[in-house]
Amino acid sequence: MRKKRVVVIGFVGTQLDSGKGSGRWEKWRPTVALTQHDELVVARLELLYSGKHDALVDQVKQDIASVSPETEVVARQLPIADPWDFEDVYGSLFDFAKNYPFDTDNEEYWVHITTGSHVVQICMFLMTEAHYFPGQLLQSSPPRRQTVGDAGSYALIDLDLSKYDQIAQRFSREQEEGVAFLKSGIATRNARFNTMIDEIERVAIKSKAPILLMGPTGAGKSFLARRVFELKKARHQLDGKFVEINCATLHGDGAGSTLFGHIKGAFTGAASDRPGILRTAHKGLLFLDEIGELGLDEQAMLLKAVEEKRFLPVGSDHDVQSDFQLIAGTNRDLSREVVAGRFREDLYARINLWTYELPGLIDRSEDVEPNIDYLLAQFSAENGQMVRFNKEARERYMRFAMSAEALWAGNFRDLSASMMRMATLADAGRITDAIVSDEIIRLKRLWHHYSQPQTEPNGVDLEDVLGEAELAGMDLFDAMQLKAVIDVCRRSKSMSDAGRKLFAASRGAKAKPNDADRLKKYLARFELSWDGLAS
């Protein structure tokens, strides 16, 4: 395996690295000394400095060239007005790291924290720990007895945050920024969703294990997967691409070829080699949406690829490698698919380490308004024109969007399409009451088939549900009512969805309706549960 080149990033020491005449070689100068170790070859030294220290930087460059001609010294002046100002130093280093062309495949980065002000050293520590500098901390020390030519010693510091709990608290701001990034800056209000995103941020930064995103179509699984990729990319944790495919589009023999690639002549029509999306995702992030739609053969091959980072292209006798992080999405309950024999238990166990269920928009009604603001701002930026609601129009749309009439069957896709239509029709950038009225009619027509009440129980066998003895002791009135409730439950996506259908009229009279809780208590009277009915 080829050894990576060592690249040192550090500030010039305005005191420690200084010196004039031949006497400068009699003192220990940490930056120059790093290039004097016989066992260490520094391929490149990124020499950072601020202020008017050009003469010192030039002297250090010349001295390094004389003792280590193989070391390339790149001087970079940073716009730091005050090296003791935490915000000034951190901001300059952040901009430097963000724009620096890190090449972690070929280069190993050591961040030298012996020189520079204490604020500089702290900021270098923070940047390295947060992975903005994808490397290790480097600390150098002078020799015990000053001897000409003695380079002293150096040590690499292995950062382990579990040992630095107090220091870890300083990263709350970076974590908040990461969470906001995953939400695209949308000030979401749903407590359950916010808690989930907070954990996903921590997992994304610290883990390379697969992540499983569950939830209904349009709940934002693909969007969140891409944001996770961009967050990890910004922290230099991924070098490859974001690769996405909906497994529901893969059918027959072509599924294996699309995923794992094929060799020339593997089958009729295979005129050339094809890498497949798993190899395309090497060192990047692979998002397999609707993973429950994969066939069992493809599931077995995927398991091998996830566990061993190796797999066989179609028609090949030789493994190929691909090291990617997997995020899977599904609107199915994969545990039930396992029981039914449609999904491999071993693959489910492998991708079920970090599982998150994204609630649909109808279960996050308090987040409708901030998403409206985000979508309108996005439309305005893309089209170069500010678009806003009139006061009356906004109030009317919000009343409808939060009511039982708004089914949001397509979740955020429906909301996004709705905003797009109204913003496009808004003359002079104003969404009027008339535009909202037409849009509400359009949405009701869109959801017409979803809103049809199920008035007759469709083959509910109460004896099978309750047992013969229990059913025998039940009044016909209660039996008919329970049949209807069970039928609605079995036709609904979630307990909340069923509750909204069953209590559509009475929920309007409650300040904070909790349809799911009402339904749960009703079922409990008969010792029934939602999970039991759904299965």
C-alpha positions, 0 to 999 in steps of 0.5 A: 500500500502506497504511503501517504505524503505528510503535510503539516499545517501550522502558524509561523511562530513570531517569537519561537521561529525568529532569529538572526545571523548564524546564532539562530541555528543555536536555538530550537525553532519548532517550525524549522525543527520539524523538517530536521528529523531524519525519520520524518519527511514533510512533503509540504508545509502550509505556513500560515501567518498574519500581520506584517511578518513577511521577512520572518516567513521568507527566512523560515522558508530559506532555512527549511530549504537548506535542511530539507530541500524535499519539503515544499513550503507554501506561505499563506497569509490569513486576514486575522486582525487580532490573533487574540480575538477568538471570533476573528481567528476562528472565522479566518481558519474556518474560511481557510479550511472550507476552501483548502483542496484537501486530498485525503487519499494521497496526503496525511495532514498534521496540524501543528499547534506548538506555535501561534497565540493561545487563541490560535492553538485553541482554534486549531484544536477545535477545527481538527476535532470537528473534522474541518481539518481532516487530520491529527494534531501535532505537538513538538517539544525542544530538546532537554539540553540545547544542542546545535542540530538537535530537533527535539521531539514531536508527538501526534495527538489522538483526539477522542472526545469521550476523554474531553467532555468539557471541551466537547461542550464548546461544539454546541454551536457547530452541532446547532449549525449542523442540525440547521443545515439538515433542516435547510434552515427551516425553523421546524416546531414539531418536537419529535421531528426536531429531536430526531434531526438532532440525533441524526446530526450526531450519528452522521458525523460520528458513524459510517454505519447504514441509516434507515429512513422510514416514512410515507412517500413525500415525507422528505427521505431523499431530501434528508439523505442528500443533506446528510451527504452534504454535511459529511462532505463539508466535514471532509468525511466523504470524497465521493458522490451522492448516488441515488436510485429508487429501487421500485424502478428496478425490475427483472434481470436489469436490477442486478446490472444497474446496482452491481454492474456487468461485464461485456458479454454477460448477457444479450445486449451487454456490449461493454462493461458497466460499473453499476451504481454501487461502484459509482458511489465509491467513497461517497453516499448511496441512497437506496430509496424504497429498498423494500422493493428489491428482489431477494437475490439483489438483497443478498448481493447488497448485504455482501457489498455492505458488510465486505465492501466487495461484490460480483458484477453480473457475469464476472468471476472476480470481485470488485471493491466499493467503500460507500456509506448506505442510507436506505429509505422505505415506506414499508414496515420492513419487520413485517416484510421479513416475517412475510418472507419478502425481505431478508432478515440478515440484511434488515438486521444490518441496516437497522442500526440507526432507524428513523421514521419521518412523520408525514406532513399531516402529523407535523401540522405545526411545521406547515407554516415554516415550510411555506416560508422556506418554499416561497423564499426558495421560489423568490431566489430562483426566479429573482422576484419576491413572492408573498401572501396578502394577509387575508390570503395567508390566513385563509390558506393556513386555516385550510392547511391546518384543518381536517380537510387538508389530507396532504396525501403526498406530504411535502411534495403536495405542499411544494407543488401548491406553493409553486402553483400559487407563486407562479400565478402571483401578479406583482409577487402577491398571492391573493385571496382569489389565488388561494381559493382556486388552490384550495379547490384544486387540492380538494380535487386532488385528494378527492379519492383519499377523502371518500368515507368508508361507510361499510365494513369490508369483511371484518371478522370480529370472531377472528379479532376478538374470539368466539367467547368475547363476541358472544357477550357483545351487543350488536350495537357495539359489534357493528360500531367496532367493525366499522372502526376496525375497517377504517383502521385497516384502510388508514396509513397510521393511527393519526390518519384513522383518528382524523377520519373517525373524529373529523366532525368533533375534532374541530371543537377541540383546541388541541385534538388528539385523534390518535389518543382517542382511538387508542383508548377506544380500542383498549376497551376491547383489549385491542391495539393499533399494531395488532389490527394493522398486522 
